[in-house]
Amino acid sequence: MNPDDYMRLAITMAQKVPRYPFGAVIVRRTTGEVLAKGYNRSSGNPILHGEIDVINRCAAAHARVDWTALDLYTTAEPCPMCQSAIEWTGIATVYFGTSIPFLQQLGFRQIDIRAGEVARRTPFRNTRVIG
């Protein structure tokens, strides 16, 4: 699989909830293995965004995983909460599709802090945010 395939997989996950179409996958960078897939489940839990769901699923399935060897693909730029969770895991690179400003233009409520800003203000990590 290549990066486009991982993003397509995230899009497939996002289609599970058309009203909040946010999906994510976590991939082991060296092998390309997909370790977890997740999607927005905030209708039952307001903080269970796609990125939080996929992190929870990865942690449950791979207790001793080296998070720094993983990349996260997500259909939309992580909100500050999700990007902070990503920083705490140590995931090395985040690839996103749609930006926060574009989501705002579409009418989605978003905290107006970009994922790259959260990453830059996390001095103990060096997470790359690409989108």
N, C-alpha and C positions, 0 to 999 in steps of 0.2 A: 504494500500500500504506500501511497505517497501523501503529502500534506493535503492535497485536494480531496483525496479519499477520506481522510480523517474528518475534514470539515463536512463532507457529504454525510458521513455517519452522524455527526453532531446535528445536522439539519434533520436527518431522519428521526433522531430522538426528539427534537423540538416539535415535530409534527404530532406528537402524542397529545399535546395540549395547544390546539390552535389559538386559543385566546391569549396565551402567554408562551409564544413559540421560542423557547430558549432551551437548547440542548448542549451537552458537553461530553467530551471523551478524554480519557487520560491514556497516554501512549508511552511505552518504554522506548526512549530515543534510540538506543543501540540496536534493538531487535525489531522495532515497529509493532510489537505486540500491544494490542488494545487491552488494557488492564481493567477499565471500567467505563460504563456509559451511564449518563444521567440526564435528567430533564427537570424543568420547573415544576415543583409540586407545592407551590405557595398557597394554593387554595385550601390546603389542610394545615399548613405551617407557614406563616408569612416569611420566614427566613430561609425556606428550603428552595433556593434558586437552583438553577441547573448546575452551577459550579459547586455549590455546597453539596448537592445530591451526589455528584460524581466523586467528590473527595470522600464523602462518607462511604460510598460503595467500594471505592478503592481501598480505604483503610480496613473495612470489614473483610474484604476478600484477600488482602495481601498485608498481613500484620507487620511484617518486617521489611517492607519495601524501602528502597533508597529513593526518597522523593526527589532528590537532586538529579536523578537520572531520568526524570519523567517530564513530559510536555503535556500541556492541556490545550485542547481545541474547543472553542466555544462559539456559538452562533452570534453572540453579541458581546460587546466590550463588558468585562466584569464591572459591576457596581463596586463602590468602595468597600462594602462588607465582604463581597466575594473575593476581591483582589487582596484584601487583608488576610482572609483565610488561606488564599494561595501562598501569600508570603510566609505565613506560619508553617505551611507544609514544607516549603523549600523547593517546590516545583520550579524548574529552571526557566522555562519559556512558556508564555501564553500566546496563542494565536487566536484572534477574534475576527468575526465577520463585520457586523454592523456596529457603528460607533454610538456612544452615549448621546452626542448631539443629534444624530439622525433618529435615534429612538425617541428623543424629546420632540422632534419635529412630527413624528408619527403619533404623538399623544401619550406615549408611555411615561409614567412618572419615574423620574430618575434623579438621584442625588447628583449635583453638578460638580463632581470631582472625577477626573479621568483616571483610568487604571494605571497609566504610566506615571501619574503624579503620586499615587499610593506607592508604587514600586520605587520611585526616586526617593521617597521619604522613609524608606525602610533601610536603614544603614547596615543592618546585619545580613542582608541578602543582595543578590545581584540579578534579580529576575528581569528577563527580557519580555517586553510586551509588544507584540507585533500585530498590526491590523490596519 
